[in-house]
Amino acid sequence: MNVDLIGKANSSITAELDYVSDLVTGVIDVQRGKEKGYETVVKEGLCDELDELRMVYEGLPDFLEQVSANENASLPFLFECRIPPLIVYVHQIGYLMCFFDEKISDALLVGLPDYEFAFSEEGEERRFYYHTQKTRELDNLLGDIYHKILDMERAIMRDLVCRILQFLPQLTKAVNFAAELDCILSLAVVARQNNYVRPILTEDSILEIHNGRHALQEMTVHTFVPNDTKIGDTGRINIITGPNYSGKSIYIKQVALIVFLAHIGSFVPADSAIVGLTDRIFCAMGSKSMTTEQSTFMVDLHQVGTMLRHATLRSLCLLDEFGKGTLTEDGIGLLGGTIGHFANSDFPPKVLLSTHLTEIFTENYLPQSEHIKCYTMSVLNPDGQTSNDDITFLYRLVPGQAFLSFGLHCARLAGVPNEVVQRADNILEDIHSKRPIGRMVSEKLAATDKQYQDAVAKLMAFDTQKGDLDRNPQGKK
């Protein structure tokens, strides 16, 4: 991929961009708001009227303290407070005389005719606010000074935006270049940090990956087991079986990610990779969107339908557990029909398919075709039992088929209560042995059974002729 970064940089960084930069830095001072402690970003010295308002606002606390002292001196001599009253400025309301702890009594208000109660405030300390003659004078003199500052700054910022928008095409071009450069640098850093290799792109419809890894999954685990992928003129349909939690979905996703990264010009997480040119990557991964009024299975059907209609020799198709969202018989039929469609095609796409529907191997669901290859994720199971706790997932893709899911073992790993897993194990054993499924036994059920047995014993011991209920079923006194 030809990436002319120098040429793009020269064409993106122009005199107009320098002018916009000078314009922005000449108006905006980001640090000012942090230093002053209130919302203000316009540089000092840009507007004399704005600077004067900000100077008044920043000196307002000292000014109001002096005015408060003069007002307190004119209050009645008998009026005493723990904290002296204070004139305060409240944004969008104005100036108010604030009394702490206690509201002015009606008797004292008679001697303060210019005082008018405004509102009270509860908190760590109670506050009572009043309009006075002096606060009304301050409202007329200064007004809502903070919002005057904000309105003036916003007007300046709107004017700045209008000036900047005149250079929108140049800015858009520069931003697009910066975004492209950021992506390329990010890919380069990740490739270097994680030992990615440069893939070989070929016009042949093949895919050969040696020790491929999942670009995201390997970042979240201490050890990641790599796997090989080889798809040529034959064996284009890879059916992957294996237990739950064995890494099937991760494997097919990692192959798709490697193919995608190779096509955008990135190095890939593998020891080596030969990637045939791919026109599309089709996915049916059981994803559910909250915005679509369709079930997960219906979404899968739409995705598979699109895949079957449009996939070509150069396409990569991913199917993860397709068919599991409906009755087992229907799912097996749909899966077998999908595989058969691909296998009977003159030019089948590259297909990676994971499934637990192993019944497709025991009946004549699949055609005899050189395009179909079966793989499984290997598991170390010394005793060969489905409920064995001594199971080790190796996460290694090997040729073959797996007919056990080890679902009970996965349930234990997921923290499912042991009594639930044990009950499932008993049911599974009864089904395999073709025995009637036994009744669930628990301490609660056993206690209930004991109550019923005692009641039956008492009824059996009841003498209907004497009308006497012998509490001892054995007749002993």
Stockholm file with secondary structure:
# STOCKHOLM 1.0

chainA/1-477         MNVDLIGKANSSITAELDYVSDLVTGVIDVQRGKEKGYETVVKEGLCDELDELRMVYEGLPDFLEQVSANENASLPFLFECRIPPLIVYVHQIGYLMCFFDEKISDALLVGLPDYEFAFSEEGEERRFYYHTQKTRELDNLLGDIYHKILDMERAIMRDLVCRILQFLPQLTKAVNFAAELDCILSLAVVARQNNYVRPILTEDSILEIHNGRHALQEMTVHTFVPNDTKIGDTGRINIITGPNYSGKSIYIKQVALIVFLAHIGSFVPADSAIVGLTDRIFCAMGSKSMTTEQSTFMVDLHQVGTMLRHATLRSLCLLDEFGKGTLTEDGIGLLGGTIGHFANSDFPPKVLLSTHLTEIFTENYLPQSEHIKCYTMSVLNPDGQTSNDDITFLYRLVPGQAFLSFGLHCARLAGVPNEVVQRADNILEDIHSKRPIGRMVSEKLAATDKQYQDAVAKLMAFDTQKGDLDRNPQGKK
#=GR chainA/1-477 SS CCCCHHHHHHHHSCHHHHHHHHHHHHHBCHHHHHHHTSSCCBCTTSCHHHHHHHHHHHTHHHHHHHHHHHHHHTSCTTCCCSSCCEEEEETTTEEEEEEESSCCCHHHHTTCTTCEEEEEECSSSCEEEEECHHHHHHHHHTCSHHHHHHHHHHHHHHHHHHHHHTTHHHHHHHHHHHHHHHHHHHHHHHHHHTTCBCCEEESSSCEEEEEECCTTGGGTSSCCCCEEEEECSSCCEEEEECCTTSSHHHHHHHHHHHHHHHHTTCCBSSSEEEEECCSCEEEECCCCCTTSSSCHHHHHHHHHHHHHHHCCTTCEEEEESTTTTSCHHHHHHHHHHHHHHHHTSSSCCEEEEECSCTHHHHTTTSCCCTTEEEEEEEEECTTCCTTCSCCEEEEEEEESCCCCCCHHHHHHHTTCCHHHHHHHHHHHHHHHTTCCCCCCCCHHHHHHHHHHHHHHHHHHHEETTTTEECSSTTCCC
#=GC SS_cons         CCCCHHHHHHHHSCHHHHHHHHHHHHHBCHHHHHHHTSSCCBCTTSCHHHHHHHHHHHTHHHHHHHHHHHHHHTSCTTCCCSSCCEEEEETTTEEEEEEESSCCCHHHHTTCTTCEEEEEECSSSCEEEEECHHHHHHHHHTCSHHHHHHHHHHHHHHHHHHHHHTTHHHHHHHHHHHHHHHHHHHHHHHHHHTTCBCCEEESSSCEEEEEECCTTGGGTSSCCCCEEEEECSSCCEEEEECCTTSSHHHHHHHHHHHHHHHHTTCCBSSSEEEEECCSCEEEECCCCCTTSSSCHHHHHHHHHHHHHHHCCTTCEEEEESTTTTSCHHHHHHHHHHHHHHHHTSSSCCEEEEECSCTHHHHTTTSCCCTTEEEEEEEEECTTCCTTCSCCEEEEEEEESCCCCCCHHHHHHHTTCCHHHHHHHHHHHHHHHTTCCCCCCCCHHHHHHHHHHHHHHHHHHHEETTTTEECSSTTCCC
//
